[in-house]
């Protein structure tokens, strides 16, 4: 922490003193990092194979059945007992802790799907005979990655628009505010559903559609900070020295506006996750078959006789959103000027 300025060291200390937010941050980082290596944790392919004194990594590279002495020049199906016998005859396999991927169809369920939790399927299976734990791990990853990407792009656009309005004022601010009022008055969720119905949405299509309505969240905050700072002495001095407007805005004024902006990012992240979950729940989100927390919620609603589906989705979403809210509250306290020493 020695590289931080004294005021930032003080902010970090205030953040750490908020134990709830501090531990929530580390728990969220751990869970997100865990989900990033989901292929090594939950997969229907072995993580390591030794065959005839050679080592294979099916998680990373595709191997054919003929590589292990089989008959077909197609990708090896490691769940096939025949392929397993070929490998174990001259080597061994190491499976991940959860031997199912998010799209693996479990063929030997003891009861019709959705099956209850068991030693093989810790949270049971869904109504399509897929492992719930595997889908939660992959769904957590795609939800957070989607929300992070949307937050970054919407924040960049919102900061640029808010900075331009606040710095230039006049007609730029007036026209910008009227356009924002029009956009903010639109029923965004219904428009997202309508736009999503025109195309078969994938990750990037859905991101672009949601970006149309999510960039306005930071505009008012950044605009207010720039309106306050535009007539301060250091800004007037920079103009008098002939420094360009872009340098004044983004090198000198923006750091002051970012102090308040950063405290809103965790809440924007929670809103993005909630919106994606809502669209997936309604069937207008990610493509069918994608690991989706919203789709798991829908399965819980449609299969009330299988309470583990609804409970798994509820606990997962509650945990994600609660952790992010706690982090946001701690960041808000850390950047609160009333809590910094004079």
N, C-alpha and C positions, 0 to 999 in steps of 0.2 A: 504493500500500500504506500511505499515511500515515493513512488512516482506520481501519485495523485497530489493535486494542490491541497492546501490545508482545508479549504471549504469543502472539497469533494471527499476528503478523508472524514470530515465531520458528518457529511451526508451518509457515507457508508456506515459509520458507526451508529447513526440513528436508525438506519435500515437494519443493522444487525441486532440492535436493541429490541426491535419488534420481532420477538422470537417466532411468533406465528407466521409472519411473512417471510422471515429468513429461512426457516426450515421448510416452508412451502416451496420456496424457490429451489432449494436443493433437491427436494423430493420430486418436483416437476422435472428438473434437469435429468435426474436419475431415470425417471419413467420414460422420458422422451429419448434419452440415449439408449435405454433398453429396447425401445421400439425400433430404433434405427438399425439394430442388428437382428430384426425379427426373423430373417431367413435362417439364422444360425440357432434360433431358439424354437421356432415352430415351423416345421417343414416336413414334407413327405419325401424328402431326399436326404440321404445320410450326409453328415458334415465331413466325414472322412472315410475313405475306403482304402484298404491295402489289398492288392491283388497281384500275385506273382511278383513280389518284391518291388512293386510300383505303388505309388500313392496317388489317389484321385480325390478331387474336391468337387462333388456334384453340385454343391450350392453355388459355386463360382463358375463352373464350366459344364457344358453339356457333353455327355458321353453316350455312345451308342451301345446297344445290346451286344453287338459283335466285339466290342472292346473287352468284354468279359466272357467271351466264348459262346455267345448266343447265336441265333440264326438270322435275326432281322437287323437290317441297317437303319434302325429307327432309335429314337431316344429311349434309353433304358427306363423301364418302369420298376422302380426299386421296391414298390409294394407288392409286386408279383412274386409269389413264392419260388417260381422257376428261376428268376433272376437272382434272388437271394441265395438259392442253393448253388448257383454257378459261382457266385462270389465267395461264399463261405467254404466252398470246396478247396479253394486255393488262397484264402485270405480271410478278412473280417470287415465288418462295418461298424461305424459309430453313428448312432442316431441322435438327433437333437432331443432335448427334454420333452418336447411336444411333437410327436411324429405325424403332425397334420399341418398342412398349409391352410390358408383361409378359404381355398376353393376345393379342398380335398373332400371327396364324397366317401364317407365311412361305410364300408360294405358289410361289416359284421356286427352291426348294432344288435343288442339282445332283444330290443323292443322296437316297434315302428317309430320313426322320427316324428316329432322331436323326442329324443331320449333323455332321461334324467341324468344328473351328475353321477359319475362313476369313477373308478380308479383310472380308467383309460381316458375318459373325457371329464375333466375336473368340473366344468360347468355345464356338462351335458352337450347336446347337439341341437341345432335348429331344425326347422321343419323340412330342410333339404338335406339333412344328414351331414352337416358340416360342423366341425368342432367350434364351440362358442369361444373358448379361450383364444384360439388362433385368430379368429375373426376380430376379437376385441383388441389384440395386440396390433394387428395390421390396421384395423380401423382407427385406433388411437393415433398411429403414425400418420396416416393420410389426413386425418382431421386436423392435427396440429400443423403439419406441413402446409396444408391448404390455408389454414388461418394465418400462419406466419407470413406466407407469400402474399396473401390478400392484405394483411396489415401493413407490410412494407410498401407495397405499391400504392395503396390508398393513402398512406401517410405521406409519401413523396408528393403525390398529386395535391393532396390537401394543404401541405405546407407551402408548395409553390403558389397555389391559388390564393391562400390566405396572406402570404407575404406580399404578393403583387397588389392585392386589394388594400392592405394596410399601409404599404409604403407609398403608393401613388395616390390613393384616395380619389376624390372627385368622381368623374364619370366612370373610371375603372371600378371603383368601389361600389358605386350606385348600380351599375349594370350587373356586376358580379353578385351583389346581394339579391337583386330581383331574380336572377337565374337560379340561385341557390334556394330561394323561397319556393320557386316553381318545382324544382327537383325534390325538395324535402316534403312537399305536399303530396307527392305521388305515392300511391300505395305500393311500396317497393316489393313486398313479398308477392303480391298478386302479379306484378309486372315480371318478376323473376320467373314465376310459374308459367306465364304466357310465353316469355321469350324462350324458356327451356323446352317448351312443347314444340317449337318450330324446328329444332335440331335435336340430334341424339347427343346430349351433352357429355363431354369428357372432362377431365381435370381442368384443362386450359380454357375450354369453352365456358365452363361454369365460373371459373375465376374471372374471365373477362366480363361476363354478364353481371356478376356481383360487384365488380369494380365500378360499374356505371353508377351505382347508388351508394357505395361505401366511402368514397373519397371526401365527402362533405363533413365528416365527423370532427376533423381537426381545423377546418377552415376558420370558424368563428374564434377559436382560441388563438390561433396564430395571427389572425387579422387584428384582434384586440391588442396583442403584444406589440405588433408593428405600428399600430396607430399611436400607442403610448410612447414608443421610442423614436418615432420619426422626427420629432422636434427637439430631441435631447442634444446636449452640447457636442457630444462626440460625433453624432451624425452630421450636424451642421459643419463641424470642423472637417470631416472627411469630404463633404461636398465642396467646401471652400478650397481644399487641396486638389480638387479635380479627380478624385477617385470615382470610378464608374459605379453606376447604381447597382449593378449585379454584385460587385465586390462588397459594397456597403451592406446590401441586403443579406447575403449569405455568408460573409466572413465576419461581419461586425454585429449585425442585429440578430441573426438567426440563433446563435448560441444562447442569447438571453431568452428567446422564445422557446427553445428546446427544453428548458428547465421545467416549464409547466406542461409541455407536450408529452414528455416521457412518462409522466404519471398516468396518462390516459391510455397508453399502449396496451397494458394488460386487459383493460376493459374492452378495448376494440377487439382484442384477440378473443375474448369470451363471446362477444357478439357475433364474430365470424364463425366460430364453432357452432353456436346455437342456430344460426341461419342455415349453415350446411346441414346440420342434423334435421332441421325442419323440412328442408327440401327433400332430403333422402327419405324422411318419414312419409312424405306425401307422394313419393315416387317420381319427383322431378329433379333429382340430384345426380349423383354419380351413376355411371352405367350399371345395368343390372349385373349382379354377381360381384361387384366391387365390395371390399371389406368396409362396411359402413355402420356406424353406430346408430344412425337414424333408421336404417333398414332393420337393425336388431330391435329397436323400439317398436317398429311396425309389426314385427313378428311376435313380440310380446303381447301386443294388442289383439292380434289375430289368433293367438294360441293361449287363451287364458288358462287352459288346463296344464300349461307348462310354465309355471311362475318363474322358473330360473331364467327364462329369456328376458322378461321385463325387469326383474331385479338386477340382472347382470348389466343391462343397458343403463338403468337408473343409477346404480352405484358408480359405474364408470364415468358417466357424464357429470354426476354430482361431484366426484373427486376432481375431475379436470377443472371444472368451473370454479369450485371452491378454492383450489390451490391458486388459480390465476387471480381471483378476487383478493385473496389474502396478500399476494405479491403486490397487487396494485395499491392496496391500502398502505402497505409498508413503504412503497415508493412515494406515495403521496405525502406521507409523514416526513420522509427523508428530504424531499424538495420543498417542504413548507418553510418559508423564510422566517416564520415566527418561532421555529424551533432551532434556528441557527444562532450562534453567538454573535453579538454585535461587534 
